[in-house]
């Protein structure tokens, strides 16, 4: 994810023609990139946290058909950050806050592909987000 999105037109899923046969489809590269752009703009790193190359946090959440994140369903799935890291909790909480940020609580995803994203799992690579 690239947090520097200056001078780029904000894309939306409506900019793309829906696929004819959605039964066996997946999200397109363009649809995934639109979501990455939206989420990268919502991430706030913990103040003072030392974020090392390769730190990752995987979170999951249920998403309503209206593309709203259901906050009570946000869960930590996995991380490679040691619990002895003094910033462990702030980093994990920042990952969870990403999905409750008002700019990201309604995700820019194609409504017609709800079955593909109703349970969303995201892996956040903090070394990429921090560039």
N, C-alpha and C positions, 0 to 999 in steps of 0.2 A: 504494500500500500504506500502510496506517495502522498504525504501530507501537503506538499506544495502544489496546489491546483490553480495558482494564479494564471490569468490570461487564457483560461480554457472555458469553453462553453459548457455549462452544466448540462449533461446528458440525462435523459430520462428514458425509461423503458419504452415509452410511447414513440420514441424516435426510430424504433425498429419495427419492421413488419412482422407480425406474429406468424409462427409456423403453422402450416395447414394441419399437420397431424401431431397433436400434442400428447397422444397416448404414451408413446415411448420416447418422448423428447427429454432433453436436459436443458439446463440453463446455458445460454450461449456465452461465448467468451465476452461479447459486448455487454451482456446483462450482468455478468460477474464483475466486470470492470466498473460498471456504473455503481454497483453496490460497494465495491472497494473504495471508490472515490467518495461516496457518501459517508461511509464509516470512517475513513481516514480523516475527514474534516471534523469528526465528532470526538476524536480521541484527545484526552488531556492527560499528559504524562504526570505522574505524581511529582510534586515539588521536591526537588533535591535528590530524587532517586537516581542511583547509578544503574543505568541500563546497559548491560553488556551485550556484545555481539552474540546472537543466537538464542537469547532469552525468548521463550515462547509460552503462551497461555492459550489453552483451548477452552472455549465456553460454548454452552448451548442454551437455546431458549425456544419456546413455542411462540409461533406467530399466528395472529388471528387472520381471517380472510380479508379483513380491511388493512392488512399489512402492518398492524400494530404489534409491537413486542409486548408479550405478557410478562411484566416485570417479576411476578412471583415465580416464574419458571426458569429464570436465568440461573444457570449452574456452572460451576467450575468442573470441567471434564478432565483436564490434565495440564500439567506445567512441568517444565524442566528447571524451574527456579527453586532453589533450596529453601526450606522453611527457616533455615538459620540466617538467610539473607535478611538484613534489617529492613529492607524495603519489600519483603514478600507480600505482606498484607496490602500495602498501598498499591502495589502493581496489580495484584489480583482484583482489588476493588476498582481500579481504573478500567480494567477490562470489562467488568460488569457494568460500570457506569456508562460505558460506550453505548450500550443498547438502551439506556434510559435517558440519554441526552435527548432533549426535545427535538433536535435536528435529525435524530436517528431513530426515534421511537416509532415512526411510520416509515418503513423501509421501501426503497425504490425498487420494487420487484414486480414482475409481470403477473397481474391478477389471475390470468388464465393458466398459470403454472403453479397454482397454490399447492397442489399435492407434492411438488418438488421441494418447496421451502417451508412448509408448515412447521417442521421441526428443523431449526437451523443450527448448525455447528460451525463455529468459526475458530480458526487458529490465528492468533495474533503474534506476529514476529516483531518484537519490540525493536530489534536492531534495524529493521527496515523502516518501521514507523518513526524512529528517532532521527532519520537522516534529514 
